[in-house]
């Protein structure tokens, strides 16, 4: 959601409108006609036509034979570049893949991006339930994931309160924590445990654990490592999970240090 009060005085309207068009097309996998795009973006058909033709020329949308538009391949190229930038040096990606292979659990890296908790890298493990949401760039549900909890635990109480107030505490499942008081108690338990944990709070039947990889005064340089596995397995193997996470976290930290 864009904050109208934060709109820059030198905002280029045509660029803003083109991005709104691209977002609308991206949310419609079956494609949209120019008239449908215009209606959704609250633009005139003539303006929309010019914007769509420009986006098609640049490869960001594709016109199909039925006259509808879908997202173009240039968007995929930008996403791959985003994933590479988020992941960091090759050694980090290798450490993540090795952890997923050795344990069979899917592993994820996360950090603050623009002040918001985001998944920045992932490696799928064959023993973990598939989590289609947890891909690089995912920035929702910080209160419901161990990855998000681990990052939010690095903030002050006031900073966390502001974060949760701004982004909300959506109930992903019946187990999701939806009050600040319950969330603070959960973080305190995670601190005592030596890892943040959630059982079925983001996805029913799935558990996630996370540890801090790199503490840093700069909020956007703090990195956490998380893994996801069946909830039943977590309940019987929490100490094993923590030990393996800490081992993988050291390898990730070494990979990050290799860039410096």
N, C-alpha and C positions, 0 to 999 in steps of 0.2 A: 504494500500500500504506500503510495507516494504521499509525502507530507506537503500540502500546498504551501505551508509557511516556509518551507525550505527551498522553494523554487528559486533558482538563480535569476538575477535581473537580466542576464544576457542569454537566457534560454533560447535556443534555436528551435522554433516551433516546428519546422519541417522535419528536423531530425527526431524530435519527440513524437510527432505523429507517425513517422515511419516505424519507430520502435513499437508504438501501440498497435500498428497494423501487423507487425511481425509477431507480437505476443498473441494477438487474436487468432492468427492463422495457426500458430503453434498449439493453441488450446483446442483446435478442431481437426483431429486426425483424418476425418473424412473430407476435409477441404471446405473452402468457403468461396462463394461468388463475390465479385466486387461489391454488389449491393449489400450482401450480408456483412461484409467487412465494414462497409461504410456505416451501416446501422449499429454494429457493435462498438465501433470506435467513435460514433457520433460525429462523423465527417460527411461532407458532401460526396456524392458519387464521383464528381469530376476530380476532386482533390484525391480521393482514394485511388482512382484509376491511375493518376500520375505517380502516386507513391508506390503502388503495386508494380507498375511497369519498371520503375527504377530498381526496386528490390529484386525483381525477376532478372533484370539485366545484370545485377551484381551477383546473382546466384543464391540469394537468401530466401526466395520463394520460387516455386515451380508452377507453371500453368499446365493443367491437365486438359485432355481432349474435351472433357465435358464443361470446360470453362471455369472450374474451381481451382483454387490455389492451395498448395500445401507447402510445408517448410522445405527449403532447398538444402543442397548438400554443403553449402558454405557454412551453415549453422553447425553441422557435424565437425567441420574442420576447426571452427572456433572452440567447440567443446573439447576436442582432443588437445588443443593448445592449453585450454584451461586445466585439464587433468594433469598434463605434464608440468605446468607451473605450480599447481597445488602440491603435487607429490614430492617435488624437490629432486635432489640428486639421485642417480640410478641406484645407488647403494640402499636408499630408503625403500624403493620399490622392491628390491631384491629381498630385503629383510622382511618386508610385509608378506611377500609370496612364500618365503621359506617358513614363516610362522604358520601360515595357512596350510601348507603342505605337511609340516611336521605334526600339527595338532588335529588337522581335519576341520578346524573351526574357521569361519570367515573372520577376517581381521579388518579393522578400519582405523584410519588416522583422522583426527579432527583438530581444528584450531579456530580461533576467532578470525573472521574475515569481514572487514568493515564493521567490527563490533558485534557481529552475529555468529553464533556457533554454527559451524558447517563441517560436513564430511569432506575431507580433502583427498583421500585415497582409499582404495579398498582392494582386497584379495579374497576371492571366494574359496571356501573350504568345503569339501564334499560331505562332511558330517553335519553341517549347519543348515537350518532351514533357509531357503532363498529369501532374501530381503530386498525386493525390487526397489524399495524407496531409498535404501542406504547406498547411494552412489555419490561420487564426487559432485559437490555443489548442493547436496541436500542440506537445507538449513531450517528445518522445522522440528518441533518436538524435543527441544533441548531438555525440558523438564522430565521427559519420559524415557530418555535413553541414558545408558551409563556414560556414553561418550559426552553427552551434553552435561550431565551432572559433574563429571570430572573437570570439565572446563569451568563451569559455573562455580565450582568449589574454590577456584583460585581467586574469585572476586571477593570484595568485601560484602558484608550483609546488605548494605545500602545499594551497592552496585547490582547485586542479585535481585533485590526487590524491584529496582527500576527495570531490569531486563525482563523479569517475569510479568511485570505490569504492562510493558510495551508489547511483548509477544504472546502473552496469555498462557494459560495452562489447559489446553484442549484435552479432553478425556479420550485418548486413543482406545483404551479398553476400560473395563470396570475397575481395573487395578491401578490405573493412572492416578498419580498424586495431583490433586487439583487445588490445594491450599498451600500458601507460603509456609504455614506452620509445619505441616506434614513434610514438606519438601526440605525445610531446614533440619528437621529431625533425621530425615533419611540421609542427608549429606553428612551429618555428624556421625551417624552409624558407619557410613562409608569411610570416613577418616579413621575411625577406630579399627576398622577391618583391614585397612591398607589398600582398598580398591573400592571404587563406586560400583554399585550393582543395581540391576533392575530385573524383576521376575514378572514377565507378562504385562509390563506397564505400557510398552509400545506396541507389541504384537502378542496376542494370546498364545501361550505355549512356548514362547521364545524368551530366553534370558540373555542379558548382555552384561559384561564386566569391563571396567576401564581403569587405567592407571595413567598418571602423569609421566610423560616422557621428558619434556624439557620445561622447567620453570623459568620464567624470565620476567623482568620488570616491564618489558614491552608486552602488552596484552596479546598482540598479534603474532608474537613469536612463541607463545605457549602451545605445546603440542601434546595431545593425549593419544593413547593407543587403546582400542577396544576390541573385544571379540564377541561373537554371537553364537549361541548353541542352544539345544533343546533345554527347556526349563528344568526338566527332571534330571538331566545330567549335571546341571549347575548345582542343584540342591545336594547332590551326593559327592561333588568333586570341587567345591569352591576353593579349597586350599591348593589343589593341583592347578586350577585355572589361574589363580593369583601367581603362583610360581612361574608358570609358563609365560604369562603376560609380562612379568617383570624381566624375564630373560629376553623376550622379544623386544621389550621397550629399550633395553640396553643396546641391542643391535640397531634399532632405529635411531637412537641417540648418536651412536657412532657414525651412522650414515649421514645424519644431519651435520655432524661435526666435520665430516670429510669435505663438505662444501666450503667451509671457512678456512 
